[in-house]
Amino acid sequence: MGSTGNTAHREPWNKGKIVGQKAPFKLKDIWALRVRLQMEGRVRELALFNLGIDSKLRGCDLVALKVRDVCHGDQVASRAVVMQHKTQRPVQFEITQAARDALQA
């Protein structure tokens, strides 16, 4: 008894695509993104991008940052400590001058 069902061949969604960990940004790519965001006047995206590069935080932790996490009064801090949501571990990072300039804008 042979089975006569609808056995249409379905391709996997990731066939022919590169999967897995992606290569890190090169320094020239980072600067190209920064310049493009500056030229377009996208201050929020530039600040988040710079903080993401500085801190190496996950995206969910990055968008959950508050102003008080990176500022003391009206001054942007040179260092910050943030608690990771997934691991509940503190992450200390230095805020570079490029990120401070973007945060003050």
RODO-900886 format. One record per residue (C-alpha): x negated, y, z negated. Coordinates in steps of 0.2 Angstrom, whole numbers, padded with zeros to 4 digits, always signed. Layout:
BEGIN
XYZ
...
***
This chain:
BEGIN
+0000+0000+0000
-0008+0016+0006
-0004+0032-0002
+0004+0044+0010
+0003+0061+0001
-0001+0078+0005
-0020+0077+0003
-0025+0092+0012
-0044+0096+0011
-0046+0111+0000
-0063+0120-0001
-0070+0126-0018
-0069+0144-0021
-0088+0146-0023
-0093+0136-0008
-0107+0146+0000
-0108+0159-0014
-0123+0162-0025
-0118+0157-0043
-0127+0158-0059
-0137+0171-0067
-0141+0186-0056
-0158+0194-0054
-0161+0209-0065
-0161+0227-0057
-0177+0233-0050
-0183+0250-0057
-0180+0259-0040
-0162+0252-0040
-0159+0259-0057
-0165+0276-0052
-0155+0275-0036
-0139+0272-0046
-0143+0286-0058
-0146+0299-0044
-0130+0294-0035
-0120+0295-0051
-0128+0312-0055
-0124+0319-0037
-0106+0313-0038
-0104+0321-0055
-0098+0305-0063
-0104+0310-0081
-0095+0296-0090
-0101+0282-0079
-0119+0289-0079
-0119+0290-0098
-0112+0272-0100
-0125+0266-0087
-0139+0274-0096
-0133+0267-0113
-0131+0250-0105
-0149+0250-0098
-0156+0256-0115
-0146+0245-0126
-0144+0229-0116
-0127+0227-0124
-0113+0217-0117
-0100+0226-0107
-0086+0224-0121
-0098+0231-0134
-0103+0245-0122
-0086+0251-0119
-0081+0250-0137
-0095+0262-0142
-0089+0278-0151
-0096+0295-0151
-0101+0293-0169
-0111+0278-0165
-0124+0288-0154
-0122+0306-0161
-0125+0314-0178
-0115+0330-0179
-0118+0339-0162
-0135+0330-0159
-0137+0314-0150
-0147+0302-0160
-0164+0295-0154
-0160+0278-0161
-0143+0269-0164
-0138+0253-0172
-0122+0244-0166
-0114+0228-0172
-0111+0215-0158
-0093+0209-0156
-0097+0191-0151
-0112+0187-0162
-0108+0200-0177
-0127+0204-0176
-0133+0222-0177
-0143+0228-0162
-0155+0243-0164
-0160+0252-0148
-0168+0268-0143
-0158+0281-0133
-0170+0288-0119
-0170+0306-0114
-0161+0302-0098
-0146+0294-0108
-0147+0309-0121
-0145+0321-0107
-0131+0312-0099
-0122+0311-0116
-0124+0330-0119
-0116+0334-0102
***
